[in-house]
Each structure stands twice: as C-alpha cells, then as structure tokens.
Amino acid sequence: MASFHLCNSIANVNQTKTNLSLMLASSTSSTTTPIIKLNSNLGNQSISSKQNHIANHIDKSMEPSISSSTSIVPEFPLKIGIIGLGEFGQFLAKAFKRQGHNVLGTSRSDYSEYCQEHGIEFYRHVNGLCEAQPDVILICSSILSTEDVVRKIPFHKLKPNTILADVLSVKEYARNLLLDVVPEGFGILCTHPMFGKFSGKNSWEGLRFVYDKVRISENRIQERKCEQFLSIFQDEGCQMVEMTCEEHDRYAAESQFITHMVARILSNMNLESTPINTKNYETLMELTHTTVSHSSDLFDGLFLYNLNAMEQIEKLDRAFETVKQNLFGKLRSTLRTQIEEKVTIDTSADRPSTYFLPNSNNVTDLSSFSLVPKQGKQDASVELKTEVQHASV
Amino acid sequence: MASFHLCNSIANVNQTKTNLSLMLASSTSSTTTPIIKLNSNLGNQSISSKQNHIANHIDKSMEPSISSSTSIVPEFPLKIGIIGLGEFGQFLAKAFKRQGHNVLGTSRSDYSEYCQEHGIEFYRHVNGLCEAQPDVILICSSILSTEDVVRKIPFHKLKPNTILADVLSVKEYARNLLLDVVPEGFGILCTHPMFGKFSGKNSWEGLRFVYDKVRISENRIQERKCEQFLSIFQDEGCQMVEMTCEEHDRYAAESQFITHMVARILSNMNLESTPINTKNYETLMELTHTTVSHSSDLFDGLFLYNLNAMEQIEKLDRAFETVKQNLFGKLRSTLRTQIEEKVTIDTSADRPSTYFLPNSNNVTDLSSFSLVPKQGKQDASVELKTEVQHASV
C-alpha cells in the first residue's frame, strides 16, 4: 500500500506530461577467450559463460589461507588506480598489493599516511592519478557519489586502452553511467565482489565475484588487461560469475537487498540479547549487526539505484501481511470455539476447554493471554451464553 | 494497523459485556538448595538463581562430544514417563537413556516398534503409563494439544510426590494449566529446552535450558527427583537458566518468536538461491529453512499462547513501516532534486545530473530505473521546465 502512496506523492510533485524518448543503452559485452597466456591460472580454468551459472556451492570447510606478508610479483604487473580509498577500496588494494600489482589511489579525504604505510601511491587529485596513466581505473566510491566521481575523470590524460572498472552493488546504473560518460576506445568492466571485510576477512575462497565485460575491445592490449585484472580475483579463490548487469540486479534485489532490508528492519526494532537466546536468534542478531555496519548510503543506493528493489519490498509487504492474517485468523477461530463451547456445552470442572486463552471481555487489548479464570467461571459462562444467544437472534 | 482490524472483527463476533473476575495464578516457585548429594555434578555447580541471569555466552569452539553408545548408570536412576513421542520427545528420550534412566512413553500414535528399538517401555494408553508409576511425567505434546493431554492424566494412579514437567515453548500458559489441573501434592516443574534436533544435534554444550520450579514441595523425595531431573540437562552441558514463566515469555517473544516470525515471512516469499548469494543471504535462507521445518502448530502456539507475541508483531510492523518510509522519502527527495535541476540549470552534456534515476513520465510504474535518456534530452528538459513553472503559478 505504501508504495502506492509514494506514487501518488510523486504524481503531486510532478504534474507534467513530458515525452522523453528513452532507450536502454545497449551492452556491447564481449565474451572472447583470452589469447595471451597470463602469469596466472586463468588460462587453465576458463571463466564460466553467461549461459552456465556456477553451481551455488561454498565449501563450508574453508580455512583462512591468506598470508598478508606473501607477495607474488607477476610477470607484467598491472598499474591499478583506485578512486575512493574508503573501507572497501582499502580492502581491495591489499589483495592487489599482495599479488604484486602497482596500486595508485586518490580520494576526497587525505589518505597519504595510510597509503605510505601500505605501499600505495597517493594522489591528492584525480588529475595526478590519471597523469600516472594506470592500466585500470577502479571506481570504489559510494553508489550515491559515483556519477560525480566518473564525470570528473580527465579522460584525455589517460593512455588508450585504459579500462574503467567499478565495484558498485548496483550494476545497470553503473553500466549506463559508464557507457554514457566514458569516451569510445576505453574499456568498461562492471564488477561486483559479493563480499566485504566481514565475509572476506580471512579468505576470498568460494566467495562470488560477478562481472560483465560491458565494453572490452578485441585488441590484445585491452583484452589482456581485462583478463589479468579478473585473474586477481580468480587467484584469490573467488567463484567467478559472468552475467549481464540486468541479471545481476534482478538476483541482487532478491538476495542482497532483501538481506539488507530485513537487517535494517530488525535493527530498527533494537533487538537485544536475552538470557534465553536460541542459536537462530543469535544468528539473526549477528547478521543484523554485520549488515547494518555498512553505511546507510549503501542501503539507500541498493534501493534507489536498483530497478527491482521496489518489487521486493512489495513482496516482503505481502508476505508479512499473509503471515499476520494467518495468525489473526487462527486467533479469531480459537476465540469463536471458546464462545461456542461455552454456549453449547454445560460447564464442568474437568472437561477440556480453552479457558487459558484470553477471555472475551479482555480481548480488545489482548492483554489477558494466559490468565486463569479462578473465580466466577460458572457464572461468567452462563452470562456469556445468554449474551451470545441474544446476539445471534 | 492489521491488529486493530483484528480487534474490530473480534468485537463484531462477540458483542457481549461479561464481567469475569480474573486472577493470575500465583507461582509457588521454590528455590531451595539441593540437600541430597546426587550422583552428578549438580551438587558442585549450583544452579544460577533467578536474580543472576547467566551471562549470554556460547563457546563458539564447541565440538561434538556426545557418543550415543556411552551409557552411565546413575546410583538412583529416575523412571521418566514421556507423554508425546514425537520428534522432540524422542530427542529428549535419547539423552535420558544415555544417562542411564528408565524411560517409559505413550503417544497418540503407535510407537511400539520405535520404543522397542530404543529401550523405551511403550504404553498404548496413558493409564498404563501411570500405573507403572514414573517419578517424573514429562509432557512433550504440542502447545495446542497439551491441555487435552494434561486433563486426561489419571492422577489417582500415580504415586505421591510424582513431578509433572513440561517442555512447552510458552511457559505462563503451561504453568497456569498445570496449577489448575494437577492435584495438590504432585510437583510441577515448567521447563523449556531452548534447542532442538538441529541446534542440539551434536551436543547440548552451552545450549540454554530454562526452568521454573513452579510447585516443588520441600519434602526430600520431591526435591531430590527435581534436582536429579534437572541434572540430566546440566550434565549434558546445558546453560541452566532459572527464571519465572512470565520472564521467560517476555524474553521468548523478543527472541524466539521474532525469529520464527521473520522465518515464516521469508518462507512465504519463497526465497530462492541465486548464482550470486552473499554469505549473509545464505545464512538467512538456512535460518528460514531450519525454523520453518518446525510444525506450523509450534509457530501458531508461540503466537496464540504467549501474551507478549502480539506486541512484538506490532513492533515489527512499525519498524518495517519506518524503514519503508525512510527509503520512500529518499526517493522523493532525489526526484525533487532531479526536477529542480532541470528547472534551474541550463542543460549541458557534461554537467553532473541525476538522469540515471527514473524519468518523470515513467515514475508511476517505477520501471524506468537505470534508463539512460539518449535522445531528446534537451527538448524534454525544456518541456519539463515550462510545465513545472506553469504548475507552480
């Protein structure tokens, strides 16, 4: 219902009849096989095709396997420029460094100290970062600020074949934005690592990495850079899932957004630990805690920038209503039985009854559950009997 | 809102003005220290008092420790008569047998074969079970059928000092029912093992066992039986939590009922595995699966027979509404910004904009998210500008 109110409100704000001619930007995704043998295992393990989704299986017995001190120097290290050195940008930068790539970074805030400690070249402005001519520019800004970030990139400073990649949790929006802004010739790779600092703390083994080669030209340099960038995640043990941005957004709304929605609702209820927590309740509290520890900007972005999120809210709304009505129906029929019993059967101390349910005069505030009518049971039944018979006439 | 509709419906069904005199049955709980030294570790580890709730801590590193073949014969084994040999009754019977107690059982269905295999004396009727004079009668029926079960017990066949115990997930109801039906002299022990066949599959270590000695007389025989029965759970490693039935029901509604409610809602949504599940989404699916694998009778019982459940539904309802309104508010203000930008700023190809949000003419069906307006951008903006200015006059 609330969504209809929303539509009405929007209609009030905007009483216009515009006739914009819209079109969905066409995805120029290419799925060619890598030609150049990379210094990684990507050449041996072909990445799943869009048609064959990877089986949904995570090895439950996975153990921490990352040693942060281990650093492998690849034959041709990539120069990766990260825009946005927040938690997630830093989290990814560590893996890039661990695999021996060169990492540059820029951010709204000053991360020069952090970068110095972690072997990252820090640039105060995106201009400097682009002048250093990275192979891949990885946009790690929040969903809400990404358009602004992308529009400020000085593309003329980049070398040809540079790949623009993003890690947003919404992919149709990212694809359309990049297709609109990034000049022809540059590559576009949309990705979504389906994990973060909690789930990927010890290992990325078995964690899903979704990607869509939105616009990777068939020249060898861009192709090689793209495959090499993807191999970073493959080498960390990620389950590589290639799918279109549309598919991603549909699945993500059904899974990731619903998880965030449930966590935000439970967080709003201020769930507290009790002395009698069940294991499942503790799981629910933990899930709520880790999910809402992400910024509320992420949650807003998952809703505002994913076409399918509203449908999922409506589905959740209907499911909640169904479960409630089912329970309330049971309550009504139990009370009806209680009343009918009192009308048709003579009261007797030892016959089965439903006296332990709320009594009729206390029903409206539902505060009489579990009360035992110790006194006046007989009288009340007789009185109720009379009243109900009267009402049915 | 729905709860108010419910109240109205009930008011329609029952237009009576009864004046039942109700009273909450007083709990005659005793918290005496065990006098007799038991053949268990209960004598050494005193059970926590009602005032000191056990710290909420489960050892995460717990390992399976139960060997089903190990059987310890206690010095004075108890004779435990289980009424209701469903999944949970069987689950508990195994532990009683493992600890060397004598287990008798009766049930609506014929479990004679199962009982023969598991060393349980099966009785076709409750009369036979009572004639065998167990020390403890443990009621393991569903919430909905328990009143009927309790009223059919032939108490005159039992020996004095027999303890009537239950394991229902709602405790005020159980306490009031037992206090009403069980004759003076017999003991009443209300318990709730906060675990089941999933969470307690490998071990009960650290799992919570809630109990309330509702009516245990101070004579040594009844006291000893009670402590010995509790020691079974203590010896299995349970966290023993003594609290009143009222306290239990308040905490259980906040934790166990909310968990079941969320699981029932998500189950109603038919959550499905996607190729891009996050770890938290998989946790949510698993939690839903294990929770709804309990009978719907249990869920109905948790709602119908716990005074505090309705309040929790209302709280969940308000939280859902708050989260939705928060998101919808953000959507409205984003759209307002989009409209204002178009009105006040001249359109230009490279300025930051919010074109990637749904466009005004497609807003009502919310299906235009992430569409890139490739054509007619300039014209449409001009048209929109005119219309909005017109509307504001």
Interface residues (C-beta under 8 A of the other chain):
Chain A: A2 S3 H5 L6 C7 S9 I10 A11 V13 N14 Q15 T16 K17 T18 N19 L20 S21 L22 M23 L24 A25 H53 I54 N56 I58 E147 D148 R151 V170 E172 Y173 N176 L177 L179 D180 H192 M194 F195 S199 L207 R208 V210 V241 M243 H248 D249 Y251 A252 E254 S255 Q256 I258 T259 M261 V262 A263 R264 I265 L266 N268 M269 L271 E272 S273 T274 P275 I276 N277 T278 K279 N280 Y281 E282 T283 L284 L287 T290 T291 D300 F303 L304 Y305 N306 L307 M310 I313 K315 L316 D317 A319 F320 E321 T322 V323 K324 Q325 L327 F328 K330 L331 R332 T334 L335 R336 I339 D350 R351 P352 S353 T354 Y355 F356 L357 N359 S360 N361 N362 V363 T364 L366 S367 S368 F369 S370 L371 V372 P373 K374 Q375 G376 K377 A380 E383 L384 E387 V388 A391
Chain B: A2 S3 H5 L6 C7 S9 I10 A11 V13 N14 Q15 T16 K17 T18 N19 L20 S21 L22 M23 L24 A25 H53 I54 N56 I58 E147 D148 R151 V170 E172 Y173 N176 L177 L179 D180 H192 M194 F195 S199 L207 R208 V210 V241 M243 H248 D249 Y251 A252 E254 S255 Q256 I258 T259 M261 V262 A263 R264 I265 L266 N268 M269 L271 E272 S273 T274 P275 I276 N277 T278 K279 N280 Y281 E282 T283 L284 L287 T290 T291 D300 F303 L304 Y305 N306 L307 M310 I313 K315 L316 D317 A319 F320 E321 T322 V323 K324 Q325 L327 F328 K330 L331 R332 T334 L335 R336 I339 D350 R351 P352 S353 T354 Y355 F356 L357 N359 S360 N361 N362 V363 T364 L366 S367 S368 F369 S370 L371 V372 P373 K374 Q375 G376 K377 A380 E383 L384 E387 V388 A391
